[in-house]
Amino acid sequence: MSDVNGFLPIIDTWPEYFENPYEGLGTTYERVLLHAIFEKIDRAYNIQSVLETPSFGMTGISGINSLWWGKHQKEIYLVDDNEARLDKIKKVWASLGFPFIPVLNNINQVPLEDDSVDLTWNFASLWFLQDLDYFAEQVKRVTRKVILISVPNHLGMGFLIRRGAARQLSQLNLQYCKPRVVRKAFEGQGWVLWDKGIFDVPPWPDIPMKKEDLFKRLGIEFLLKYLPQADDNSNGETPESILDYFSGKNPNLDKEILKYGIIEKAPRPFSTFWGHHRYFIFVKEGA
């Protein structure tokens, strides 16, 4: 495995999650917290149309970050540059009965008309881009109301440990995780910062693998008994999958997952050290 793939395993492992959708506790927790941010934006700005680009970045099942918007019957565009992955994403959405508009395109381009959507957003995917400033200009062009950007917390312990262990990460533009870089790209030209923060602050470190696998590697697998027990479909893993929430199989999954949010609102010095992700919400003046 290359350094970059060791730093970000999903580059290699994304097909596996379409075979076994049980992502593990950490990714499910991330997704549930994203839903709270979505709800906040929707309440304030009455979002009717959504563009997610680039859509590839989060661990777990690719291309399902915007299912919350699908559940709430918004028009959704989803951009990916991998045709095979996009075909698999289509099947997942179809299985839930949620429509979306798949867009196969170079992720450095935003192939929509001016003022096409209310919200453009992405999660942990800026570092795949070649030119953030150019991309931001395109996003501003097509977006009517809100831009949501979420990036890994580059000051977090887990990020720094993984970064220090990798010798060569030229495939990723890590500087695009820095708050000053994000704000410089997306503020201005009628766009202002509306909200920002650190989120995804669970009681486990920021390691891009299933927390069950992490416990086993650390020799503390006995702690798994304190997590929810796996069912017959999860290959022995803890059976969290956000698909269970959207399919109705487990409509209380979000509430069950949030019981792990005991340090989510920790003071800023701790969340800066331990938190996994940051978010930035930009709004168009007068929207």
C-alpha positions as a Markdown table, in Angstrom:
| # | Residue | x | y | z |
|---|---|---|---|---|
| 1 | Met | 0.0 | 0.0 | 0.0 |
| 2 | Ser | 1.4 | 3.4 | -0.9 |
| 3 | Asp | 1.9 | 6.2 | 1.6 |
| 4 | Val | -1.1 | 8.2 | 0.4 |
| 5 | Asn | -3.3 | 5.1 | 0.6 |
| 6 | Gly | -2.0 | 4.3 | 4.0 |
| 7 | Phe | -2.9 | 7.8 | 5.1 |
| 8 | Leu | -6.3 | 7.6 | 3.4 |
| 9 | Pro | -7.3 | 3.9 | 2.9 |
| 10 | Ile | -10.6 | 4.6 | 1.2 |
| 11 | Ile | -8.7 | 5.3 | -2.0 |
| 12 | Asp | -8.1 | 1.6 | -2.2 |
| 13 | Thr | -10.9 | 0.1 | -0.1 |
| 14 | Trp | -14.0 | 2.0 | -1.4 |
| 15 | Pro | -15.3 | -1.0 | -3.4 |
| 16 | Glu | -15.5 | -3.2 | -0.3 |
| 17 | Tyr | -18.2 | -1.1 | 1.3 |
| 18 | Phe | -20.6 | -1.7 | -1.6 |
| 19 | Glu | -20.3 | -5.4 | -0.8 |
| 20 | Asn | -20.7 | -5.1 | 2.9 |
| 21 | Pro | -22.4 | -1.8 | 3.8 |
| 22 | Tyr | -21.7 | -2.0 | 7.5 |
| 23 | Glu | -19.3 | 0.9 | 7.9 |
| 24 | Gly | -18.6 | 0.7 | 11.6 |
| 25 | Leu | -19.2 | 3.1 | 14.4 |
| 26 | Gly | -16.9 | 6.0 | 13.5 |
| 27 | Thr | -18.2 | 6.7 | 10.0 |
| 28 | Thr | -21.8 | 6.4 | 11.1 |
| 29 | Tyr | -21.2 | 8.8 | 13.9 |
| 30 | Glu | -19.7 | 11.3 | 11.4 |
| 31 | Arg | -22.8 | 11.0 | 9.1 |
| 32 | Val | -25.3 | 11.6 | 11.9 |
| 33 | Leu | -23.4 | 14.7 | 13.0 |
| 34 | Leu | -23.5 | 16.0 | 9.4 |
| 35 | His | -27.2 | 15.6 | 9.5 |
| 36 | Ala | -27.5 | 18.1 | 12.3 |
| 37 | Ile | -25.5 | 20.6 | 10.2 |
| 38 | Phe | -27.7 | 20.0 | 7.2 |
| 39 | Glu | -30.8 | 20.6 | 9.4 |
| 40 | Lys | -29.4 | 23.9 | 10.7 |
| 41 | Ile | -28.8 | 25.1 | 7.1 |
| 42 | Asp | -32.2 | 23.9 | 5.8 |
| 43 | Arg | -34.1 | 25.6 | 8.6 |
| 44 | Ala | -32.3 | 28.9 | 8.0 |
| 45 | Tyr | -32.2 | 28.9 | 4.2 |
| 46 | Asn | -35.0 | 26.6 | 3.0 |
| 47 | Ile | -32.8 | 24.6 | 0.7 |
| 48 | Gln | -34.5 | 23.0 | -2.3 |
| 49 | Ser | -31.6 | 21.9 | -4.5 |
| 50 | Val | -28.2 | 20.5 | -3.6 |
| 51 | Leu | -24.9 | 19.9 | -5.4 |
| 52 | Glu | -22.3 | 17.7 | -3.7 |
| 53 | Thr | -18.9 | 17.9 | -5.4 |
| 54 | Pro | -16.6 | 16.2 | -5.2 |
| 55 | Ser | -18.6 | 13.4 | -3.6 |
| 56 | Phe | -15.8 | 11.0 | -2.9 |
| 57 | Gly | -13.8 | 11.5 | 0.3 |
| 58 | Met | -15.5 | 10.0 | 3.3 |
| 59 | Thr | -14.7 | 6.6 | 4.5 |
| 60 | Gly | -17.4 | 3.9 | 4.2 |
| 61 | Ile | -19.9 | 3.8 | 1.4 |
| 62 | Ser | -19.1 | 6.4 | -1.3 |
| 63 | Gly | -21.7 | 8.8 | -2.6 |
| 64 | Ile | -24.3 | 8.7 | 0.1 |
| 65 | Asn | -23.4 | 11.8 | 2.1 |
| 66 | Ser | -26.4 | 13.6 | 0.7 |
| 67 | Leu | -29.0 | 10.9 | 1.5 |
| 68 | Trp | -30.4 | 13.2 | 4.2 |
| 69 | Trp | -31.3 | 15.7 | 1.6 |
| 70 | Gly | -32.8 | 13.0 | -0.5 |
| 71 | Lys | -35.0 | 11.9 | 2.4 |
| 72 | His | -36.2 | 15.5 | 2.6 |
| 73 | Gln | -37.1 | 15.5 | -1.1 |
| 74 | Lys | -34.6 | 18.0 | -2.4 |
| 75 | Glu | -33.2 | 18.0 | -5.9 |
| 76 | Ile | -29.7 | 16.6 | -5.7 |
| 77 | Tyr | -26.7 | 16.6 | -8.1 |
| 78 | Leu | -23.8 | 14.3 | -7.2 |
| 79 | Val | -20.4 | 14.6 | -9.0 |
| 80 | Asp | -17.9 | 11.8 | -9.2 |
| 81 | Asp | -15.1 | 11.2 | -11.7 |
| 82 | Asn | -15.2 | 7.4 | -11.4 |
| 83 | Glu | -17.8 | 5.8 | -13.6 |
| 84 | Ala | -17.7 | 2.3 | -11.9 |
| 85 | Arg | -18.2 | 3.9 | -8.5 |
| 86 | Leu | -21.0 | 6.2 | -9.7 |
| 87 | Asp | -22.8 | 3.1 | -11.1 |
| 88 | Lys | -22.6 | 1.5 | -7.7 |
| 89 | Ile | -23.8 | 4.7 | -6.0 |
| 90 | Lys | -26.9 | 4.8 | -8.3 |
| 91 | Lys | -27.8 | 1.3 | -7.1 |
| 92 | Val | -27.6 | 2.3 | -3.5 |
| 93 | Trp | -29.8 | 5.3 | -4.0 |
| 94 | Ala | -32.3 | 3.4 | -6.1 |
| 95 | Ser | -32.6 | 0.7 | -3.4 |
| 96 | Leu | -33.8 | 3.4 | -1.0 |
| 97 | Gly | -36.1 | 5.0 | -3.5 |
| 98 | Phe | -34.3 | 8.4 | -3.4 |
| 99 | Pro | -33.8 | 10.1 | -6.8 |
| 100 | Phe | -30.7 | 12.1 | -7.6 |
| 101 | Ile | -28.9 | 13.3 | -10.7 |
| 102 | Pro | -25.6 | 11.6 | -11.2 |
| 103 | Val | -22.9 | 13.7 | -12.9 |
| 104 | Leu | -19.8 | 11.9 | -14.3 |
| 105 | Asn | -17.2 | 14.7 | -14.6 |
| 106 | Asn | -13.7 | 15.9 | -13.8 |
| 107 | Ile | -14.0 | 17.0 | -10.2 |
| 108 | Asn | -12.0 | 20.1 | -10.8 |
| 109 | Gln | -14.8 | 21.4 | -12.9 |
| 110 | Val | -18.4 | 22.3 | -11.8 |
| 111 | Pro | -20.6 | 21.4 | -14.8 |
| 112 | Leu | -23.7 | 23.4 | -13.9 |
| 113 | Glu | -25.2 | 26.6 | -15.1 |
| 114 | Asp | -25.0 | 29.8 | -13.1 |
| 115 | Asp | -27.2 | 30.0 | -10.0 |
| 116 | Ser | -28.3 | 26.4 | -10.5 |
| 117 | Val | -28.6 | 25.2 | -6.8 |
| 118 | Asp | -29.3 | 26.5 | -3.4 |
| 119 | Leu | -26.5 | 24.6 | -1.7 |
| 120 | Thr | -23.1 | 23.3 | -2.8 |
| 121 | Trp | -21.2 | 21.2 | -0.3 |
| 122 | Asn | -18.5 | 18.5 | 0.2 |
| 123 | Phe | -16.9 | 16.5 | 2.9 |
| 124 | Ala | -13.2 | 15.6 | 3.2 |
| 125 | Ser | -12.6 | 15.9 | -0.5 |
| 126 | Leu | -11.0 | 19.3 | -1.2 |
| 127 | Trp | -7.5 | 17.7 | -1.0 |
| 128 | Phe | -8.2 | 15.8 | -4.3 |
| 129 | Leu | -8.5 | 19.1 | -6.2 |
| 130 | Gln | -5.8 | 20.6 | -8.3 |
| 131 | Asp | -6.6 | 24.3 | -7.8 |
| 132 | Leu | -8.9 | 25.3 | -4.9 |
| 133 | Asp | -9.2 | 28.9 | -5.9 |
| 134 | Tyr | -10.5 | 28.0 | -9.3 |
| 135 | Phe | -12.8 | 25.4 | -7.9 |
| 136 | Ala | -14.2 | 27.9 | -5.4 |
| 137 | Glu | -14.9 | 30.4 | -8.2 |
| 138 | Gln | -16.9 | 27.7 | -10.0 |
| 139 | Val | -18.9 | 26.8 | -6.8 |
| 140 | Lys | -19.8 | 30.4 | -6.2 |
| 141 | Arg | -20.9 | 30.7 | -9.8 |
| 142 | Val | -23.5 | 27.9 | -9.6 |
| 143 | Thr | -24.7 | 28.4 | -6.0 |
| 144 | Arg | -27.6 | 30.7 | -5.0 |
| 145 | Lys | -27.5 | 30.6 | -1.2 |
| 146 | Val | -25.1 | 28.5 | 0.8 |
| 147 | Ile | -21.7 | 26.7 | 0.5 |
| 148 | Leu | -20.8 | 24.1 | 3.1 |
| 149 | Ile | -17.2 | 22.9 | 3.3 |
| 150 | Ser | -16.0 | 20.2 | 5.7 |
| 151 | Val | -12.3 | 19.3 | 6.0 |
| 152 | Pro | -10.2 | 17.0 | 8.2 |
| 153 | Asn | -8.9 | 18.8 | 11.3 |
| 154 | His | -5.3 | 19.3 | 10.4 |
| 155 | Leu | -4.4 | 20.1 | 14.0 |
| 156 | Gly | -6.0 | 17.0 | 15.4 |
| 157 | Met | -3.9 | 14.3 | 17.0 |
| 158 | Gly | -5.0 | 11.5 | 14.6 |
| 159 | Phe | -4.3 | 13.6 | 11.5 |
| 160 | Leu | -0.8 | 14.6 | 12.7 |
| 161 | Ile | 0.1 | 11.0 | 13.6 |
| 162 | Arg | -1.0 | 9.7 | 10.2 |
| 163 | Arg | 0.7 | 12.6 | 8.4 |
| 164 | Gly | 4.0 | 12.0 | 10.3 |
| 165 | Ala | 4.0 | 8.4 | 9.3 |
| 166 | Ala | 3.6 | 9.0 | 5.6 |
| 167 | Arg | 6.7 | 10.0 | 3.6 |
| 168 | Gln | 5.1 | 11.2 | 0.4 |
| 169 | Leu | 1.6 | 12.6 | 0.0 |
| 170 | Ser | 1.9 | 14.6 | -3.2 |
| 171 | Gln | -1.4 | 13.2 | -4.5 |
| 172 | Leu | -3.2 | 15.1 | -1.8 |
| 173 | Asn | -3.2 | 18.9 | -1.3 |
| 174 | Leu | -3.1 | 18.9 | 2.4 |
| 175 | Gln | -2.9 | 22.7 | 2.6 |
| 176 | Tyr | -6.5 | 22.7 | 1.5 |
| 177 | Cys | -7.5 | 21.5 | 5.0 |
| 178 | Lys | -6.2 | 24.7 | 6.7 |
| 179 | Pro | -8.9 | 27.1 | 7.8 |
| 180 | Arg | -7.2 | 30.2 | 6.4 |
| 181 | Val | -6.9 | 28.6 | 3.0 |
| 182 | Val | -10.5 | 27.5 | 2.9 |
| 183 | Arg | -11.7 | 30.9 | 4.0 |
| 184 | Lys | -9.5 | 32.7 | 1.5 |
| 185 | Ala | -11.0 | 30.6 | -1.3 |
| 186 | Phe | -14.7 | 30.8 | -0.5 |
| 187 | Glu | -15.1 | 34.3 | 1.2 |
| 188 | Gly | -15.4 | 37.4 | -0.9 |
| 189 | Gln | -17.3 | 38.3 | -4.1 |
| 190 | Gly | -20.5 | 38.6 | -2.1 |
| 191 | Trp | -19.9 | 35.6 | 0.1 |
| 192 | Val | -19.5 | 35.8 | 3.9 |
| 193 | Leu | -18.7 | 33.3 | 6.6 |
| 194 | Trp | -21.9 | 32.4 | 8.4 |
| 195 | Asp | -20.7 | 29.7 | 10.8 |
| 196 | Lys | -17.7 | 27.5 | 11.5 |
| 197 | Gly | -16.6 | 24.9 | 14.0 |
| 198 | Ile | -15.0 | 21.7 | 14.9 |
| 199 | Phe | -17.2 | 18.6 | 15.0 |
| 200 | Asp | -16.9 | 14.9 | 15.1 |
| 201 | Val | -15.4 | 14.7 | 18.5 |
| 202 | Pro | -16.1 | 11.2 | 19.6 |
| 203 | Pro | -14.4 | 9.1 | 22.4 |
| 204 | Trp | -12.0 | 7.5 | 19.9 |
| 205 | Pro | -9.0 | 8.8 | 17.9 |
| 206 | Asp | -9.2 | 9.9 | 14.3 |
| 207 | Ile | -7.9 | 6.8 | 12.6 |
| 208 | Pro | -9.4 | 6.1 | 9.1 |
| 209 | Met | -10.5 | 2.5 | 9.8 |
| 210 | Lys | -13.4 | 0.8 | 11.5 |
| 211 | Lys | -13.1 | 1.3 | 15.2 |
| 212 | Glu | -13.7 | -2.4 | 15.7 |
| 213 | Asp | -10.5 | -3.1 | 13.7 |
| 214 | Leu | -8.7 | -0.4 | 15.6 |
| 215 | Phe | -9.6 | -2.0 | 18.9 |
| 216 | Lys | -8.3 | -5.4 | 17.7 |
| 217 | Arg | -5.0 | -3.9 | 16.4 |
| 218 | Leu | -4.4 | -2.3 | 19.8 |
| 219 | Gly | -5.2 | -5.5 | 21.6 |
| 220 | Ile | -8.2 | -4.1 | 23.4 |
| 221 | Glu | -10.9 | -6.1 | 21.5 |
| 222 | Phe | -12.5 | -7.0 | 24.8 |
| 223 | Leu | -14.0 | -3.5 | 24.7 |
| 224 | Leu | -16.1 | -4.6 | 21.7 |
| 225 | Lys | -18.5 | -6.2 | 24.1 |
| 226 | Tyr | -19.6 | -2.8 | 25.2 |
| 227 | Leu | -20.6 | -1.8 | 21.7 |
| 228 | Pro | -23.8 | -2.9 | 20.1 |
| 229 | Gln | -23.7 | -6.6 | 19.1 |
| 230 | Ala | -23.4 | -7.5 | 15.4 |
| 231 | Asp | -26.2 | -9.2 | 13.5 |
| 232 | Asp | -26.0 | -11.9 | 10.9 |
| 233 | Asn | -25.4 | -9.5 | 8.0 |
| 234 | Ser | -22.4 | -7.6 | 9.4 |
| 235 | Asn | -19.6 | -10.2 | 9.2 |
| 236 | Gly | -18.9 | -9.9 | 12.9 |
| 237 | Glu | -18.6 | -6.1 | 12.8 |
| 238 | Thr | -20.6 | -3.7 | 14.9 |
| 239 | Pro | -23.8 | -3.4 | 12.8 |
| 240 | Glu | -23.9 | 0.4 | 12.3 |
| 241 | Ser | -24.8 | 1.5 | 8.8 |
| 242 | Ile | -26.5 | 4.7 | 8.0 |
| 243 | Leu | -28.5 | 2.8 | 5.3 |
| 244 | Asp | -30.4 | 1.2 | 8.1 |
| 245 | Tyr | -31.7 | 4.6 | 9.2 |
| 246 | Phe | -32.7 | 5.7 | 5.7 |
| 247 | Ser | -34.3 | 2.3 | 4.8 |
| 248 | Gly | -36.4 | 2.4 | 8.0 |
| 249 | Lys | -34.7 | -0.8 | 9.3 |
| 250 | Asn | -33.5 | 1.2 | 12.3 |
| 251 | Pro | -35.3 | 4.6 | 12.5 |
| 252 | Asn | -33.7 | 5.3 | 15.8 |
| 253 | Leu | -30.1 | 4.8 | 14.7 |
| 254 | Asp | -29.4 | 8.5 | 14.9 |
| 255 | Lys | -30.4 | 8.7 | 18.5 |
| 256 | Glu | -28.5 | 5.5 | 19.4 |
| 257 | Ile | -25.3 | 6.9 | 17.8 |
| 258 | Leu | -25.5 | 10.2 | 19.5 |
| 259 | Lys | -25.1 | 8.5 | 22.9 |
| 260 | Tyr | -21.4 | 8.5 | 21.9 |
| 261 | Gly | -21.4 | 12.3 | 21.7 |
| 262 | Ile | -20.4 | 12.7 | 25.4 |
| 263 | Ile | -17.4 | 15.0 | 24.5 |
| 264 | Glu | -18.8 | 16.5 | 21.3 |
| 265 | Lys | -19.2 | 19.9 | 23.0 |
| 266 | Ala | -15.8 | 19.9 | 24.8 |
| 267 | Pro | -13.9 | 23.2 | 25.2 |
| 268 | Arg | -12.1 | 24.4 | 22.1 |
| 269 | Pro | -8.6 | 23.5 | 23.2 |
| 270 | Phe | -9.6 | 19.9 | 23.6 |
| 271 | Ser | -11.7 | 19.7 | 20.4 |
| 272 | Thr | -8.8 | 21.2 | 18.4 |
| 273 | Phe | -6.5 | 18.5 | 19.7 |
| 274 | Trp | -9.0 | 15.6 | 19.5 |
| 275 | Gly | -11.7 | 16.6 | 16.9 |
| 276 | His | -11.8 | 14.9 | 13.6 |
| 277 | His | -13.3 | 17.5 | 11.3 |
| 278 | Arg | -14.0 | 21.2 | 10.8 |
| 279 | Tyr | -16.9 | 22.8 | 8.9 |
| 280 | Phe | -17.3 | 26.2 | 7.3 |
| 281 | Ile | -20.7 | 27.6 | 6.2 |
| 282 | Phe | -20.6 | 30.5 | 3.7 |
| 283 | Val | -23.7 | 32.4 | 2.6 |
| 284 | Lys | -24.3 | 34.8 | -0.2 |
| 285 | Glu | -25.1 | 38.3 | 1.0 |
| 286 | Gly | -28.8 | 38.9 | 0.6 |
| 287 | Ala | -29.8 | 35.2 | 0.2 |
